[in-house]
């Protein structure tokens, strides 16, 4: 093949079909007609002389050749985006885009404050925050879809040689109780008192739940003996449930700053036990690191480290 038999637009259309799951939804997401999408796919198959989709399937199912093209096409598109961002950097933070990733709790309660500070200093830079599980965010960093991320769990084993992980800051996990609970009148509680509580927990696959269980185990506290009243899938739901008197829970201190200030939740201290986890910054050292990402790391992320030393 002397000439490249596909265009970037065709690769974008192919990517959209896979992401959206159908030609119609891909067309809608790209603001073009469905016949235009179908025509581009037909042209691409003719140019490559390779069928890309299984026509016998009612869904947009790729052939082996289609899967191969999507794999390399996504890498081509990611490199094109990286090139554009590197060129935008020549304007010295007068434009461009910063994509930040974060695990659930960190992304919900910490990162919006830090992004707000960054935007005050550099309003010309567009910032996008992606909040997902630690595993999903780690893969996004590895694939170049995210510049940097702050996570609270361990990255997948298969990415440990690809990503650079730096310890960032300690995040304390507080045992919260409803203000009406008898333990809220105590200066601190004993480890044995934990077995008398009813707990509201995140689901068993949650990274933060696994961290809490490991740390408690180090203090000879067997979390398997806890009475789990219910499992919820969001920190906000857990806080509301605790506030309503349904039980106790461990949550990040960063998630309850407002509730502590208003006095609507009680932070119960456990005698001789502190539950902390380490937040980490992850980057892909083999990808281009924009000036925006470097500036965010050096000027903004350090603010939380300094302020957290003096909090609570």
N, C-alpha and C positions, 0 to 999 in steps of 0.2 A: 504494500500500500504506500504509494508515493505521497499522496495527499491524505490529510486527516479526514476520515469519513464521517465525522460528526461535528456538530457545533455545540457551544456552551449552552445555548438555548435548548437544544435537544436534551442535553444532560439534565438541565433544570427541570424540564417537563417529565423526564423519566423519574427523577428523584421525587417530584411532587406526586406522581401516580403511586409510587410505593408508600410514601408518607400518608397519603389520603385514602389509599385503598381502592380507588376507582378512577376511571377516566373523567367522569363527570365532576367529582369533588376536586380532582386535580385542576380541571379547567376553571372551576369556581375560585380556587385559591390563587390561581395565576391571572384571573380576570380576562380569560380568553374563552372562546367557544369550545364546546366538546369536539365538534368536527375538526377544529384546528389542532387539538391535541392528537386526535386519531390520525390525522394526515401526517403530523410530524413523526409519530411512531412508525407509520408505514414507510415514510421516506428513510428513516433511520434503519429500519430492517432491510430495505432495498440497498442502501449504501453499504451496509455491513455484510449483506448476504447471509444474515443470521436471524432466525426468529427469536424475538425477545419475550413474547408472552404466549402462554398456553391457551390457544383459542378454544379448547374444549372446556375450559373452566369458566364459570360465570363470574368469578372474581379475577382481579388483576394478578394472576399468578405467573411469576417469571419462569422462563426456561433456564437451563444451565448457562447458556450464553448471555441471557438477560441478567442473571445474577452476577456474572463476571463483569459485565459492563457497568452495572450499578456500583459494584465494589470500587472499581477504578474511577468511575465517574465522580463519585462522592469525594474521592481523594483529589481529583482535578479541581473540582469546585471549591473545596476547602483551601487548596493552594492559591487559587485565584483570589479568594476573599482575603487570604493572608497577605498577598501581594498588594492588593488595594489598600489594606490597612497600613502596611509599611510605607506606602507612598503618602498616605494621609498624615503620617507621623512627621513628614518633612515640614508640615505647617506648625510644628511645635505646640501641640495641644490646642490648636485653634479649631479643631474639628475632630472627626474620627469617631470610633466606637469602642467601648469597653464592655466585654461580656464577662460577668462574674457568676460563679456558681457557688452554691452553699447547700449543706444538708438542711433538713426540715426546720429544726429549732433555730439554728444559727441564721438561716435565711429569712425566717419570719420575724425574729425579734432583734437581731444584732445588725445585720447587713443594711436594712433600710436607713438606719441612723447614720451609718458610715457613708453610704452612697449619697445621702443628703449633704453631708459635709463636703464630699468631693465635688458635687454639683455646684455648691456655693462658690468653690474656688475655680472650677473649670466648667462653666455652664455650656460651653460650646461642644463638649464631649458627650455624645449620647451613651447612656449606660443601660445595659440590659442585665437583669438578675434572673438566673434560673435556679429554682429551688426544687430539688428532688432528693431521692435517697443517696447516701454516700456512694454506693456502687454506681448508680447511673451518672452522677456528677463526675466521678473519677473517669469513667469511659468518655464523657464529653470533653474533659481536659486532654485525655490521651489522643482523641481524634481531632483536636484543634478547634472544636466548636465552642470552647470556653477558654478564656485567657488564664484565669487563675480561680481557685476555689478555696473556701474555708469549710472544713468538715470536722465532724466530731467523732467519727468512727475510723476503722481501718479500711484502707483501699483494698480492692481485690488482689489476691496473691499474684495473679497473672500480669498485673500492671506494676508490680513493685520495681521491676527493672526499667520501666518506661518513665515513670513519674518521679519527680523530686518532691519529697515530703519534708516540711520544716515545722518543728514544734512552734506553736504560735502563742497561745495563752491558756491558762487554766480556766475552766468553766465549772463553778460550783453548782451542785445539784441539791436543791433544798427539799426537805420533807415538809409538805404543806398540809395544813389541817383547817377545817372550818373554825371560825372564831368561837363558835358555840361548844367546841369539843373540850372536855375537861382537861386534856393535856395542854391546851393553849394557855392555861394559867400557870404552867410550870416553867421554870427557867430552862431546864433541859429534861429529856426523857432518857431512860435506860434502854439498852439494846433489847432486853427482854420485852419491853413495852411494845415493840414493833409487832410482835406476834398477837397482840390484843387488838390491833387496828384492822379495819376493812380497807383494802386498797383498790384504787382505780388505776389501771395500768394501760400503757400502750400495748399493742399486739405483740405477740412473741417474736415476730420477725424484726421488730424495731431495733435499730442499732443502739439507741440510748438506753433501752431496757436491758440489753445485754451488758452494756457498760456498767449500769447500776448493779446488776446482779453479781458481776465479777468483783466490783469494789466492795460490796457488802460481804461477799464470801471471804475476802482478805481480812475482814474484821470479825470473822467467825459468826456471821449472820447468815442463816440459811433462808434465802428468799423463797425456796420451794415450800416453806411452812407458812408463808403469808396467806391470808384469806383474800383472794382476789374477788372483789364484789362485781366488777365489770371491766371489760377491755374496750378502749376507745381508740380512734385512729387520729386524733388531733389534740394538741396541747390545749387549745382554747376550750374544747369540749371537756377535757379533764379539769381545767381550772373552774369552769362553770359547775361541774358535778361536785367538786370539793366545796365550792362556795355554797352549794345547795345542801350540804351536809350529808352527801352520799358516801363519803369515805376520805381517805388520805392518799397522797401521791408524791412521787419524787419528780420535780421538774427543774429545769435550768433557772438559776436566779435571774438571768436576763429576761426570762419570760414572765416574771411576776413583779417587776419593778413598780409598775403602776398599782397593782393590787396591794403591795406592801405599803406604799405611800398613802393609799386611801384607807388602809387598815381593814380590808375586807377578807384577807387571808392571814393565817398565822404560820410563820416559819418556825417549825419545831427543831431545836438543836438536839442532836443525839450525843450523849455523854461519851467523850473520847473517840468520836467517829466523825470524820469529815468526808463527804462524798464529792470527789472532783474528777473531772475528765480533762484530757488535754485536747484542745482544738489545734488543728494543723492546717497549714497552707500547702496546697499542691499546685504544681505547674508541670508542664512538659518542657524540659530543657532543650528538646530537639525542635521545638516550634519557635517561631518569631515572637518575641516578647515586646509588645508595643510600649511606647513612652507612657501612654495612659495607664497601662498595667503596672509599669515600674513606679510611676508616681503614686498610684493608689496604694501600692505596697509600702512605699517609703514614707509617705506623708499621712496617710489615713489609717491604715491598719495598726500603726504604732500607737495611735491615739487610744485605742481600746486597751492595749496592753498597759499603757501608763495609767489610765483612769481606773482600770479594774483592780490595780494594786491598792487603791484607796477607797474602793466601794465596800459598802456594808461592813 
